[in-house]
Amino acid sequence: MTALETLSGRLTLPYRRGAEFAAIPLGADAAGVTSFEPYDFAEYRARWGQDPTAPFYVIAPRMDVTGDDLLLKIDYTFGAAQTATLTIPRATRAGTGLSDPVAVRR
């Protein structure tokens, strides 16, 4: 996220809206499942007076994917309980941002 942080930091405030980001903390791994820690958009709401209308998530592996493709399954609630999937191809380098599988389901 360093490049995003650098670039968004150079935008003036009116243009910074939509370029903000926050790392969402992960919980502990248990039985092949990693949960997300609770998070909200309080900082965004404080700055802009509302929640983001269409939050976008970027998923980046923390380490190189050296074996088989990884299948990421995300269970979430956006109005109703839903599931999105994303395949992270083998040979993906650590820190490579992948598109948001949740955005296309909204």
C-alpha positions as CSV (number, residue, x, y, z in Angstrom):
1,M,0.0,0.0,0.0
2,T,3.0,2.3,0.0
3,A,2.4,3.6,-3.5
4,L,-1.2,4.3,-2.8
5,E,-0.3,6.0,0.5
6,T,2.3,8.2,-1.3
7,L,0.0,9.1,-4.2
8,S,-3.1,9.8,-2.1
9,G,-1.1,11.9,0.3
10,R,-0.2,14.3,-2.6
11,L,-3.8,15.0,-3.4
12,T,-5.5,18.1,-2.1
13,L,-8.4,17.5,0.3
14,P,-11.2,17.9,-2.2
15,Y,-9.6,15.3,-4.4
16,R,-8.5,13.0,-1.7
17,R,-12.1,11.7,-1.1
18,G,-12.2,8.2,-2.6
19,A,-8.4,7.7,-2.5
20,E,-8.4,7.0,1.3
21,F,-7.6,3.6,2.5
22,A,-7.3,1.7,5.7
23,A,-5.8,-1.7,6.4
24,I,-8.4,-4.1,7.8
25,P,-6.8,-6.2,10.5
26,L,-7.1,-10.0,10.3
27,G,-8.0,-12.2,13.2
28,A,-6.4,-15.5,14.1
29,D,-6.4,-18.5,11.8
30,A,-8.5,-21.4,12.9
31,A,-9.4,-24.5,11.0
32,G,-8.4,-23.0,7.6
33,V,-10.5,-19.8,8.3
34,T,-9.2,-16.3,9.0
35,S,-11.7,-13.8,10.2
36,F,-11.6,-10.1,9.9
37,E,-11.4,-8.0,13.0
38,P,-14.4,-5.6,13.5
39,Y,-13.9,-2.3,11.6
40,D,-16.1,0.6,10.7
41,F,-15.9,3.8,8.6
42,A,-15.8,6.2,11.6
43,E,-12.8,8.2,10.4
44,Y,-14.3,8.6,6.9
45,R,-17.7,9.5,8.4
46,A,-16.0,12.1,10.6
47,R,-14.2,13.7,7.7
48,W,-17.0,13.5,5.1
49,G,-20.2,13.4,7.2
50,Q,-21.4,10.0,5.7
51,D,-20.3,6.5,5.1
52,P,-18.6,5.7,1.8
53,T,-21.3,5.0,-0.8
54,A,-19.3,2.2,-2.5
55,P,-16.3,1.0,-0.5
56,F,-13.8,-0.9,-2.6
57,Y,-11.5,-3.6,-1.1
58,V,-8.0,-4.5,-2.4
59,I,-6.7,-7.9,-1.5
60,A,-2.9,-8.4,-1.4
61,P,-1.1,-11.5,-0.2
62,R,1.5,-10.9,2.4
63,M,3.9,-13.5,0.9
64,D,4.6,-14.8,-2.6
65,V,2.2,-17.5,-3.8
66,T,4.6,-20.3,-4.7
67,G,2.4,-23.4,-4.8
68,D,-1.0,-23.9,-6.4
69,D,-3.5,-21.1,-7.0
70,L,-5.2,-20.0,-3.8
71,L,-9.0,-19.8,-3.7
72,L,-10.2,-17.1,-1.3
73,K,-13.8,-17.3,-0.2
74,I,-15.3,-14.3,1.6
75,D,-18.5,-14.5,3.5
76,Y,-20.0,-11.1,4.3
77,T,-23.2,-9.2,4.9
78,F,-24.3,-6.4,2.7
79,G,-28.0,-6.2,3.1
80,A,-28.1,-10.1,3.2
81,A,-25.5,-12.8,3.8
82,Q,-23.5,-13.3,0.7
83,T,-20.3,-15.1,-0.5
84,A,-17.7,-13.9,-3.0
85,T,-14.7,-15.8,-4.3
86,L,-11.3,-14.8,-5.7
87,T,-8.6,-16.9,-7.2
88,I,-5.1,-15.8,-6.4
89,P,-2.9,-17.3,-9.1
90,R,0.3,-19.1,-8.3
91,A,3.4,-16.9,-8.8
92,T,1.5,-13.9,-7.5
93,R,4.1,-11.7,-5.7
94,A,3.6,-10.5,-2.2
95,G,1.9,-7.1,-2.0
96,T,0.3,-7.5,-5.5
97,G,-3.2,-5.9,-5.3
98,L,-6.1,-7.9,-6.6
99,S,-9.5,-6.7,-7.5
100,D,-12.4,-6.6,-5.1
101,P,-14.6,-9.7,-5.5
102,V,-17.2,-8.1,-3.1
103,A,-17.7,-5.0,-5.2
104,V,-19.1,-6.9,-8.2
105,R,-21.7,-8.6,-5.9
106,R,-23.2,-5.4,-4.4
